[in-house]
Amino acid sequence: MCGRFTLTANPADYFGNFDFPPIFAPRFNIAPSQPLLAIPNDGRNTATFFLWGFIPSWAKNEKFRSINARAETLAEKPSFKGAYKYRRCLILADGFYEWQKTAGQKTKVPHYIFMKSRQPFAFAGLWSDWESPDGSRVKTCVIITTEPNDTVAPIHKRMPAIVPPRFYRQWLDPKARTDLAPLLAPYSSDKMDAYPVSDLVNNAENDRAECVVPQIF
């Protein structure tokens, strides 16, 4: 699964074909239920904020909230199949965290995973415009996960599906009816790197640069 990630570089400097909010604040520990920056396939090509925790548009309450969706079952699962067809998004990041089990240890070691270029990238996501019982509308989203590549596999059994830039338009095309599954394959491992970090990231209140500092264990 993916339960924490970062966006420390301003995506407006890298994603030239999209519009972004005028003010950018670096994030070092984005956690579930918090706002994240995403580009929905609503035809506007504009990034906006969604709450991380997908609620299907048909849900009567928030108990259906999900932070991850498996790529392999998107077309069948009632919670996601409608959004997979019609409401896809790119979720902007420049790194993510996964926790590695260590033999003989009860605690897991967090690792920071990123592009060797240090440039931002985009997770594949789904979004929803949910109406709560009190009539207010809430925009929520979920990160799609896939099998790990060779960089992530020693750390965790899943990783976020990262959309290659050449496929951004296809993923965001609201009329796309072709098979999108190939876009959700594990991202090329030779472009990625990882290292262990401190357990500061375990606490969502720790949203600071120290979260991504390499640690030696």
N, C-alpha and C positions, 0 to 999 in steps of 0.2 A: 504494500500500500504506500501511499504518499501522504504523510501527515504534517510535514513542515517544508517550507521552501523560502527562497529569498528573491528579492528584486531590488538590487542595490544600484544598478546602472539605469539611467533614464532611457526607457525604450524609445522615446521620441527621437533619440540620436541614432537609432538603428533600424527602426521600422518606418521607413520614409513614406510608404503608401497609405499610412493610417494617421488619423488625428488622435491627439492625446490631451488629457486635462492640462491646463497651463502650469499647474504647480505639481512638482514631483518630490516625494520624500522617500529616501532609501528605506527598505525593509529588510531586516536580517533574520526574521523569525516569524513568517506568516503562518498562522495557525487556523484550524477549523473554527468556523463561526465568525471569523474576521472578514473585513472587506478585502477583496483582491481585484487586480486590474485585468480585464478581459475584453476581447473584441468579439462581439456576437455577430452572427450571420443575419443581421437585420437589414442589410443593404446600405448602411450608413458608413461603414469602414471607420468607426469611431470607438476607441477604447472607453470603457466606463467601469464603474465599480459594482461588483456582485458580492453577495455573502457566500462564503465557502461552506456549503452544506445544501445540496440539491433537494428541493421539495417538488415532487411532480405537480403539474398544474391542476390535476384532478384531486389531489390530496385534501382531506377535510381538516387535517391538523399537521403539526410539525413532526410527528413521530416517524415519518418516512424519510427524514433528512439523511442524506448520504454524502460523504466526502470523496469517495472513490467509486468508480464503476469499471468492471472488468471488460476489456475490449472484446473478449471472446463471446460474451453473452448479451451485448448491447441490443442486438436485433430481436432477442426473445424476451428479455426481462420487461414486465409491464411498467416498471418505474422509469425505464430509460428508452424504450424502443421508439416512442413518439418523438422525443427530443433528438434521438440519433438521426431520425429522418429529417426533422425540420428545424431544430434549435441547437446548432453546434457553435462552438466558440473556440478562440485561442486564448489560453491563460498565460500571461506573461511572467517570465521568471529568468533568473540567471544562475540558479543553483537550487539543489534540493537536498534534504537530509534523509538518510536511511540508517537503521540501527542494526548492528551486527552482533549475533550471538557469539560468545567466546567460551570455549570449552573450560569447564571448571569454574565459571563465573556466573553469578546470578544476574548481574546487570548487563545490559547491552551497551555497546560502544557506538555512539552516533558518528556517522561519517558525512562529510559534505561532498557532493557530487556536482560537477560543473563542466562546461566546455573548456577545452584547452586554450581556446581563443579568448576566454573570459567574456565573451559576448552574450547578451540575452538571447533567449530562445522562447519557444511557445509550446506549452502542453496542449494536447487535444482535450477539449472539454465539452460539456453540455450545459445548457442554461434553461432556466424556467422563470416565468413571470407568474408567481403564485399569489392568489388572493386569500388573505387570512380571514378567519371568521368575523373579524371586526370590520372587514371591507377594505383594509389597507393592502397595498400591493408590495410584494417583496421579490426582488430579483436574486435568484440563487444559482449556484453552479456546482459542478462536480468535475474532478480530474479523472480522466480515463487512464487506467493502468494496463500494462502488458507484461510479457515475459522479460526478464532482465537480459541485458547484453553482457559481454564479457567483463566490462568494468564493474557493473553492479552485482553480478551473480555471486561473487564471494561475500557480498555484504547482505544482500536481501534477495528474496525469491520473486519480487515484483519490482517494477519501476514505472514511473509515469510515461505515457505514450507522448513522445516529442515529435511534432509535425515538422518535417523538413521544409525549409522556406519555399522551395519550388512548388509545394502543394498547398500553401496557405489559401490561395484563391479557390482551389477545388474544395477544401474543407469548409470554407465560408460561403460557398455558393448555395443560396437557399433553395435552388431548384435542382441541385445535384441528386441524381438518382442512380449513379453508377456505384460500383462496389467500392466502399471507402475503407474496407478492412486493411488493404495493403499500406495505408497511411498510418496505421496504428502498430506497425511492426517495431521491434526494439531498435532504438537509434544506434547508428554506427559507433561502436565502442572506441575506435581509434581516434575519435574526435573528443573523447571525454576523459576526465581524470577524477580522482577521489582521494581524500585523506581523512583521518580521524580528527574529531573536534571534541571540545569539552562538553560536559553534560549541562552546561548553561542552556542549551537549546531545548532541554526537556521542559523548561518552564516557559510558557508562552509570554510571560511578562518580561522576559529577557529578550528584548528586541534591539540589539546593539552589535557593533562590529566584532566584539570579542567572540560571538557565536561562530564565526567562520575562521577563526585563527587555528592553524594546524597544531595538533597535539602529538606528543610522543608517548606511547604506552609500552 
